[in-house]
Amino acid sequence: MSYAITAGLILFADRISKYLVMTRMQDGESIPLIPPVFYLTYVRNRGAAFGLFQGRVVLLSLIALVCLLLVVTQWKKLRAKSAFVRWGVLISFVGAVGNLIDRLRWGAVIDFLDVRIFVFNVADAAIVVGVALLFWEVLVNDPKTS
């Protein structure tokens, strides 16, 4: 049950934050929050991370769908893994769902958290946290790497 609640909260935060940005800001508009390091900047990213694969919405959507299907079909096996693996996969999964919704609905991912090096969103942050948990498991907790 805690998996479903966490997934729902992350997805809700992603969807509502993107909705607020899209309805209250113009594309390209930037609002300084903590200048010169943190801004809200409305960007429609038609590529992947760091703007890679620009305009490849179908390809990126298919890759995301295949990965999501893999997680869904393997969830029983994943439940037997450590908490770091379970939570890492779940949090990354929800982030991927949030960005996939954007790609399918608007043909671009809505980004707005701007640290001047790159612009990202709640779903991106979830993916990074989930992958960090997986790295932690492999690099710190896995007895085979010790």
PyMOL commands that place a pseudoatom at each C-alpha (Angstrom):
pseudoatom trace, name=CA, resn=MET, resi=1, chain=A, elem=C, hetatm=0, pos=[0.000, 0.000, 0.000]
pseudoatom trace, name=CA, resn=SER, resi=2, chain=A, elem=C, hetatm=0, pos=[2.846, 2.417, 0.765]
pseudoatom trace, name=CA, resn=TYR, resi=3, chain=A, elem=C, hetatm=0, pos=[4.126, 1.893, -2.793]
pseudoatom trace, name=CA, resn=ALA, resi=4, chain=A, elem=C, hetatm=0, pos=[0.816, 3.019, -4.274]
pseudoatom trace, name=CA, resn=ILE, resi=5, chain=A, elem=C, hetatm=0, pos=[0.581, 6.038, -1.962]
pseudoatom trace, name=CA, resn=THR, resi=6, chain=A, elem=C, hetatm=0, pos=[4.146, 7.124, -2.716]
pseudoatom trace, name=CA, resn=ALA, resi=7, chain=A, elem=C, hetatm=0, pos=[3.665, 6.617, -6.445]
pseudoatom trace, name=CA, resn=GLY, resi=8, chain=A, elem=C, hetatm=0, pos=[0.424, 8.587, -6.344]
pseudoatom trace, name=CA, resn=LEU, resi=9, chain=A, elem=C, hetatm=0, pos=[1.987, 11.475, -4.421]
pseudoatom trace, name=CA, resn=ILE, resi=10, chain=A, elem=C, hetatm=0, pos=[4.970, 11.725, -6.769]
pseudoatom trace, name=CA, resn=LEU, resi=11, chain=A, elem=C, hetatm=0, pos=[2.765, 11.586, -9.860]
pseudoatom trace, name=CA, resn=PHE, resi=12, chain=A, elem=C, hetatm=0, pos=[0.358, 14.146, -8.362]
pseudoatom trace, name=CA, resn=ALA, resi=13, chain=A, elem=C, hetatm=0, pos=[3.226, 16.527, -7.524]
pseudoatom trace, name=CA, resn=ASP, resi=14, chain=A, elem=C, hetatm=0, pos=[4.590, 16.139, -11.060]
pseudoatom trace, name=CA, resn=ARG, resi=15, chain=A, elem=C, hetatm=0, pos=[1.243, 16.690, -12.779]
pseudoatom trace, name=CA, resn=ILE, resi=16, chain=A, elem=C, hetatm=0, pos=[0.085, 19.608, -10.622]
pseudoatom trace, name=CA, resn=SER, resi=17, chain=A, elem=C, hetatm=0, pos=[3.435, 21.414, -10.811]
pseudoatom trace, name=CA, resn=LYS, resi=18, chain=A, elem=C, hetatm=0, pos=[3.497, 21.127, -14.607]
pseudoatom trace, name=CA, resn=TYR, resi=19, chain=A, elem=C, hetatm=0, pos=[-0.131, 22.243, -14.823]
pseudoatom trace, name=CA, resn=LEU, resi=20, chain=A, elem=C, hetatm=0, pos=[0.608, 25.316, -12.708]
pseudoatom trace, name=CA, resn=VAL, resi=21, chain=A, elem=C, hetatm=0, pos=[3.629, 26.231, -14.808]
pseudoatom trace, name=CA, resn=MET, resi=22, chain=A, elem=C, hetatm=0, pos=[1.728, 25.765, -18.074]
pseudoatom trace, name=CA, resn=THR, resi=23, chain=A, elem=C, hetatm=0, pos=[-1.272, 27.811, -16.943]
pseudoatom trace, name=CA, resn=ARG, resi=24, chain=A, elem=C, hetatm=0, pos=[0.582, 30.629, -15.178]
pseudoatom trace, name=CA, resn=MET, resi=25, chain=A, elem=C, hetatm=0, pos=[3.723, 31.137, -17.285]
pseudoatom trace, name=CA, resn=GLN, resi=26, chain=A, elem=C, hetatm=0, pos=[4.570, 31.762, -20.917]
pseudoatom trace, name=CA, resn=ASP, resi=27, chain=A, elem=C, hetatm=0, pos=[6.852, 29.294, -22.728]
pseudoatom trace, name=CA, resn=GLY, resi=28, chain=A, elem=C, hetatm=0, pos=[10.414, 30.543, -22.140]
pseudoatom trace, name=CA, resn=GLU, resi=29, chain=A, elem=C, hetatm=0, pos=[9.453, 32.796, -19.213]
pseudoatom trace, name=CA, resn=SER, resi=30, chain=A, elem=C, hetatm=0, pos=[11.892, 32.736, -16.294]
pseudoatom trace, name=CA, resn=ILE, resi=31, chain=A, elem=C, hetatm=0, pos=[11.224, 33.857, -12.720]
pseudoatom trace, name=CA, resn=PRO, resi=32, chain=A, elem=C, hetatm=0, pos=[14.220, 34.287, -10.386]
pseudoatom trace, name=CA, resn=LEU, resi=33, chain=A, elem=C, hetatm=0, pos=[13.691, 32.538, -7.037]
pseudoatom trace, name=CA, resn=ILE, resi=34, chain=A, elem=C, hetatm=0, pos=[17.258, 32.466, -5.679]
pseudoatom trace, name=CA, resn=PRO, resi=35, chain=A, elem=C, hetatm=0, pos=[19.321, 34.432, -8.196]
pseudoatom trace, name=CA, resn=PRO, resi=36, chain=A, elem=C, hetatm=0, pos=[21.717, 33.617, -9.691]
pseudoatom trace, name=CA, resn=VAL, resi=37, chain=A, elem=C, hetatm=0, pos=[21.326, 29.874, -8.982]
pseudoatom trace, name=CA, resn=PHE, resi=38, chain=A, elem=C, hetatm=0, pos=[17.636, 28.916, -9.021]
pseudoatom trace, name=CA, resn=TYR, resi=39, chain=A, elem=C, hetatm=0, pos=[14.808, 30.034, -11.304]
pseudoatom trace, name=CA, resn=LEU, resi=40, chain=A, elem=C, hetatm=0, pos=[11.444, 28.839, -12.502]
pseudoatom trace, name=CA, resn=THR, resi=41, chain=A, elem=C, hetatm=0, pos=[11.820, 28.667, -16.274]
pseudoatom trace, name=CA, resn=TYR, resi=42, chain=A, elem=C, hetatm=0, pos=[9.103, 27.207, -18.479]
pseudoatom trace, name=CA, resn=VAL, resi=43, chain=A, elem=C, hetatm=0, pos=[10.713, 25.014, -21.145]
pseudoatom trace, name=CA, resn=ARG, resi=44, chain=A, elem=C, hetatm=0, pos=[9.186, 22.449, -23.496]
pseudoatom trace, name=CA, resn=ASN, resi=45, chain=A, elem=C, hetatm=0, pos=[11.890, 19.808, -23.923]
pseudoatom trace, name=CA, resn=ARG, resi=46, chain=A, elem=C, hetatm=0, pos=[11.276, 17.874, -27.123]
pseudoatom trace, name=CA, resn=GLY, resi=47, chain=A, elem=C, hetatm=0, pos=[14.244, 15.599, -26.437]
pseudoatom trace, name=CA, resn=ALA, resi=48, chain=A, elem=C, hetatm=0, pos=[15.640, 13.514, -23.605]
pseudoatom trace, name=CA, resn=ALA, resi=49, chain=A, elem=C, hetatm=0, pos=[17.926, 14.545, -20.738]
pseudoatom trace, name=CA, resn=PHE, resi=50, chain=A, elem=C, hetatm=0, pos=[20.149, 17.532, -21.532]
pseudoatom trace, name=CA, resn=GLY, resi=51, chain=A, elem=C, hetatm=0, pos=[18.240, 18.056, -24.779]
pseudoatom trace, name=CA, resn=LEU, resi=52, chain=A, elem=C, hetatm=0, pos=[19.559, 14.880, -26.424]
pseudoatom trace, name=CA, resn=PHE, resi=53, chain=A, elem=C, hetatm=0, pos=[17.499, 13.318, -29.238]
pseudoatom trace, name=CA, resn=GLN, resi=54, chain=A, elem=C, hetatm=0, pos=[15.528, 16.503, -29.951]
pseudoatom trace, name=CA, resn=GLY, resi=55, chain=A, elem=C, hetatm=0, pos=[12.250, 15.874, -31.767]
pseudoatom trace, name=CA, resn=ARG, resi=56, chain=A, elem=C, hetatm=0, pos=[12.409, 12.087, -31.321]
pseudoatom trace, name=CA, resn=VAL, resi=57, chain=A, elem=C, hetatm=0, pos=[9.147, 11.937, -29.368]
pseudoatom trace, name=CA, resn=VAL, resi=58, chain=A, elem=C, hetatm=0, pos=[8.024, 8.605, -30.847]
pseudoatom trace, name=CA, resn=LEU, resi=59, chain=A, elem=C, hetatm=0, pos=[11.390, 6.930, -30.232]
pseudoatom trace, name=CA, resn=LEU, resi=60, chain=A, elem=C, hetatm=0, pos=[11.654, 8.254, -26.666]
pseudoatom trace, name=CA, resn=SER, resi=61, chain=A, elem=C, hetatm=0, pos=[8.040, 7.281, -25.942]
pseudoatom trace, name=CA, resn=LEU, resi=62, chain=A, elem=C, hetatm=0, pos=[8.600, 3.746, -27.242]
pseudoatom trace, name=CA, resn=ILE, resi=63, chain=A, elem=C, hetatm=0, pos=[11.747, 3.334, -25.152]
pseudoatom trace, name=CA, resn=ALA, resi=64, chain=A, elem=C, hetatm=0, pos=[9.872, 4.547, -22.071]
pseudoatom trace, name=CA, resn=LEU, resi=65, chain=A, elem=C, hetatm=0, pos=[6.950, 2.197, -22.769]
pseudoatom trace, name=CA, resn=VAL, resi=66, chain=A, elem=C, hetatm=0, pos=[9.245, -0.813, -23.157]
pseudoatom trace, name=CA, resn=CYS, resi=67, chain=A, elem=C, hetatm=0, pos=[11.026, 0.024, -19.885]
pseudoatom trace, name=CA, resn=LEU, resi=68, chain=A, elem=C, hetatm=0, pos=[7.742, 0.557, -18.062]
pseudoatom trace, name=CA, resn=LEU, resi=69, chain=A, elem=C, hetatm=0, pos=[6.349, -2.732, -19.368]
pseudoatom trace, name=CA, resn=LEU, resi=70, chain=A, elem=C, hetatm=0, pos=[9.505, -4.497, -18.234]
pseudoatom trace, name=CA, resn=VAL, resi=71, chain=A, elem=C, hetatm=0, pos=[9.076, -3.139, -14.701]
pseudoatom trace, name=CA, resn=VAL, resi=72, chain=A, elem=C, hetatm=0, pos=[5.391, -4.074, -14.596]
pseudoatom trace, name=CA, resn=THR, resi=73, chain=A, elem=C, hetatm=0, pos=[6.030, -7.626, -15.805]
pseudoatom trace, name=CA, resn=GLN, resi=74, chain=A, elem=C, hetatm=0, pos=[8.935, -8.105, -13.383]
pseudoatom trace, name=CA, resn=TRP, resi=75, chain=A, elem=C, hetatm=0, pos=[7.396, -6.449, -10.297]
pseudoatom trace, name=CA, resn=LYS, resi=76, chain=A, elem=C, hetatm=0, pos=[6.907, -9.770, -8.455]
pseudoatom trace, name=CA, resn=LYS, resi=77, chain=A, elem=C, hetatm=0, pos=[10.637, -10.497, -8.806]
pseudoatom trace, name=CA, resn=LEU, resi=78, chain=A, elem=C, hetatm=0, pos=[11.503, -6.949, -7.787]
pseudoatom trace, name=CA, resn=ARG, resi=79, chain=A, elem=C, hetatm=0, pos=[9.402, -7.249, -4.612]
pseudoatom trace, name=CA, resn=ALA, resi=80, chain=A, elem=C, hetatm=0, pos=[11.846, -9.920, -3.403]
pseudoatom trace, name=CA, resn=LYS, resi=81, chain=A, elem=C, hetatm=0, pos=[14.788, -7.513, -3.730]
pseudoatom trace, name=CA, resn=SER, resi=82, chain=A, elem=C, hetatm=0, pos=[16.098, -5.057, -1.141]
pseudoatom trace, name=CA, resn=ALA, resi=83, chain=A, elem=C, hetatm=0, pos=[14.207, -1.912, -0.152]
pseudoatom trace, name=CA, resn=PHE, resi=84, chain=A, elem=C, hetatm=0, pos=[16.730, 0.196, -2.094]
pseudoatom trace, name=CA, resn=VAL, resi=85, chain=A, elem=C, hetatm=0, pos=[15.959, -1.747, -5.271]
pseudoatom trace, name=CA, resn=ARG, resi=86, chain=A, elem=C, hetatm=0, pos=[12.180, -1.739, -4.771]
pseudoatom trace, name=CA, resn=TRP, resi=87, chain=A, elem=C, hetatm=0, pos=[11.989, 1.962, -3.967]
pseudoatom trace, name=CA, resn=GLY, resi=88, chain=A, elem=C, hetatm=0, pos=[14.566, 2.899, -6.585]
pseudoatom trace, name=CA, resn=VAL, resi=89, chain=A, elem=C, hetatm=0, pos=[12.651, 1.135, -9.328]
pseudoatom trace, name=CA, resn=LEU, resi=90, chain=A, elem=C, hetatm=0, pos=[9.269, 2.432, -8.145]
pseudoatom trace, name=CA, resn=ILE, resi=91, chain=A, elem=C, hetatm=0, pos=[10.359, 6.073, -7.873]
pseudoatom trace, name=CA, resn=SER, resi=92, chain=A, elem=C, hetatm=0, pos=[12.115, 5.964, -11.257]
pseudoatom trace, name=CA, resn=PHE, resi=93, chain=A, elem=C, hetatm=0, pos=[9.066, 4.231, -12.769]
pseudoatom trace, name=CA, resn=VAL, resi=94, chain=A, elem=C, hetatm=0, pos=[6.727, 6.987, -11.611]
pseudoatom trace, name=CA, resn=GLY, resi=95, chain=A, elem=C, hetatm=0, pos=[9.068, 9.666, -12.952]
pseudoatom trace, name=CA, resn=ALA, resi=96, chain=A, elem=C, hetatm=0, pos=[9.162, 7.923, -16.317]
pseudoatom trace, name=CA, resn=VAL, resi=97, chain=A, elem=C, hetatm=0, pos=[5.351, 7.758, -16.328]
pseudoatom trace, name=CA, resn=GLY, resi=98, chain=A, elem=C, hetatm=0, pos=[5.117, 11.497, -15.625]
pseudoatom trace, name=CA, resn=ASN, resi=99, chain=A, elem=C, hetatm=0, pos=[7.420, 12.381, -18.511]
pseudoatom trace, name=CA, resn=LEU, resi=100, chain=A, elem=C, hetatm=0, pos=[5.756, 9.863, -20.836]
pseudoatom trace, name=CA, resn=ILE, resi=101, chain=A, elem=C, hetatm=0, pos=[2.386, 11.501, -20.185]
pseudoatom trace, name=CA, resn=ASP, resi=102, chain=A, elem=C, hetatm=0, pos=[3.911, 14.830, -21.274]
pseudoatom trace, name=CA, resn=ARG, resi=103, chain=A, elem=C, hetatm=0, pos=[5.407, 13.369, -24.454]
pseudoatom trace, name=CA, resn=LEU, resi=104, chain=A, elem=C, hetatm=0, pos=[2.161, 11.679, -25.445]
pseudoatom trace, name=CA, resn=ARG, resi=105, chain=A, elem=C, hetatm=0, pos=[-0.023, 14.670, -24.578]
pseudoatom trace, name=CA, resn=TRP, resi=106, chain=A, elem=C, hetatm=0, pos=[2.102, 17.645, -25.678]
pseudoatom trace, name=CA, resn=GLY, resi=107, chain=A, elem=C, hetatm=0, pos=[4.918, 16.149, -27.738]
pseudoatom trace, name=CA, resn=ALA, resi=108, chain=A, elem=C, hetatm=0, pos=[7.425, 17.506, -25.219]
pseudoatom trace, name=CA, resn=VAL, resi=109, chain=A, elem=C, hetatm=0, pos=[8.334, 17.205, -21.550]
pseudoatom trace, name=CA, resn=ILE, resi=110, chain=A, elem=C, hetatm=0, pos=[7.479, 20.250, -19.455]
pseudoatom trace, name=CA, resn=ASP, resi=111, chain=A, elem=C, hetatm=0, pos=[10.553, 21.399, -17.509]
pseudoatom trace, name=CA, resn=PHE, resi=112, chain=A, elem=C, hetatm=0, pos=[10.704, 24.337, -15.110]
pseudoatom trace, name=CA, resn=LEU, resi=113, chain=A, elem=C, hetatm=0, pos=[13.189, 23.831, -12.243]
pseudoatom trace, name=CA, resn=ASP, resi=114, chain=A, elem=C, hetatm=0, pos=[16.162, 25.803, -13.525]
pseudoatom trace, name=CA, resn=VAL, resi=115, chain=A, elem=C, hetatm=0, pos=[19.555, 25.645, -11.813]
pseudoatom trace, name=CA, resn=ARG, resi=116, chain=A, elem=C, hetatm=0, pos=[21.204, 27.448, -14.749]
pseudoatom trace, name=CA, resn=ILE, resi=117, chain=A, elem=C, hetatm=0, pos=[23.129, 24.315, -15.770]
pseudoatom trace, name=CA, resn=PHE, resi=118, chain=A, elem=C, hetatm=0, pos=[19.987, 22.446, -16.774]
pseudoatom trace, name=CA, resn=VAL, resi=119, chain=A, elem=C, hetatm=0, pos=[16.210, 22.690, -16.422]
pseudoatom trace, name=CA, resn=PHE, resi=120, chain=A, elem=C, hetatm=0, pos=[14.254, 19.736, -15.050]
pseudoatom trace, name=CA, resn=ASN, resi=121, chain=A, elem=C, hetatm=0, pos=[10.950, 18.793, -13.393]
pseudoatom trace, name=CA, resn=VAL, resi=122, chain=A, elem=C, hetatm=0, pos=[9.551, 16.691, -10.536]
pseudoatom trace, name=CA, resn=ALA, resi=123, chain=A, elem=C, hetatm=0, pos=[9.493, 13.530, -12.693]
pseudoatom trace, name=CA, resn=ASP, resi=124, chain=A, elem=C, hetatm=0, pos=[13.156, 14.039, -13.620]
pseudoatom trace, name=CA, resn=ALA, resi=125, chain=A, elem=C, hetatm=0, pos=[14.027, 14.470, -9.938]
pseudoatom trace, name=CA, resn=ALA, resi=126, chain=A, elem=C, hetatm=0, pos=[12.160, 11.234, -9.142]
pseudoatom trace, name=CA, resn=ILE, resi=127, chain=A, elem=C, hetatm=0, pos=[14.110, 9.378, -11.823]
pseudoatom trace, name=CA, resn=VAL, resi=128, chain=A, elem=C, hetatm=0, pos=[17.406, 10.676, -10.423]
pseudoatom trace, name=CA, resn=VAL, resi=129, chain=A, elem=C, hetatm=0, pos=[16.478, 9.758, -6.835]
pseudoatom trace, name=CA, resn=GLY, resi=130, chain=A, elem=C, hetatm=0, pos=[15.353, 6.296, -7.927]
pseudoatom trace, name=CA, resn=VAL, resi=131, chain=A, elem=C, hetatm=0, pos=[18.543, 5.660, -9.876]
pseudoatom trace, name=CA, resn=ALA, resi=132, chain=A, elem=C, hetatm=0, pos=[20.589, 6.958, -6.920]
pseudoatom trace, name=CA, resn=LEU, resi=133, chain=A, elem=C, hetatm=0, pos=[18.911, 4.358, -4.694]
pseudoatom trace, name=CA, resn=LEU, resi=134, chain=A, elem=C, hetatm=0, pos=[19.793, 1.648, -7.212]
pseudoatom trace, name=CA, resn=PHE, resi=135, chain=A, elem=C, hetatm=0, pos=[23.403, 2.849, -7.360]
pseudoatom trace, name=CA, resn=TRP, resi=136, chain=A, elem=C, hetatm=0, pos=[23.512, 2.879, -3.551]
pseudoatom trace, name=CA, resn=GLU, resi=137, chain=A, elem=C, hetatm=0, pos=[22.362, -0.720, -3.474]
pseudoatom trace, name=CA, resn=VAL, resi=138, chain=A, elem=C, hetatm=0, pos=[24.927, -1.851, -6.021]
pseudoatom trace, name=CA, resn=LEU, resi=139, chain=A, elem=C, hetatm=0, pos=[27.882, 0.197, -4.787]
pseudoatom trace, name=CA, resn=VAL, resi=140, chain=A, elem=C, hetatm=0, pos=[27.332, 0.136, -1.017]
pseudoatom trace, name=CA, resn=ASN, resi=141, chain=A, elem=C, hetatm=0, pos=[24.995, -2.685, -0.025]
pseudoatom trace, name=CA, resn=ASP, resi=142, chain=A, elem=C, hetatm=0, pos=[25.831, -5.383, -2.574]
pseudoatom trace, name=CA, resn=PRO, resi=143, chain=A, elem=C, hetatm=0, pos=[28.186, -7.862, -0.862]
pseudoatom trace, name=CA, resn=LYS, resi=144, chain=A, elem=C, hetatm=0, pos=[29.632, -8.857, -4.250]
pseudoatom trace, name=CA, resn=THR, resi=145, chain=A, elem=C, hetatm=0, pos=[31.134, -5.361, -4.727]
pseudoatom trace, name=CA, resn=SER, resi=146, chain=A, elem=C, hetatm=0, pos=[32.566, -5.051, -1.205]
for i in range(1, 146): cmd.bond("trace and resi %d" % i, "trace and resi %d" % (i + 1))
show_as sticks, trace
zoom trace
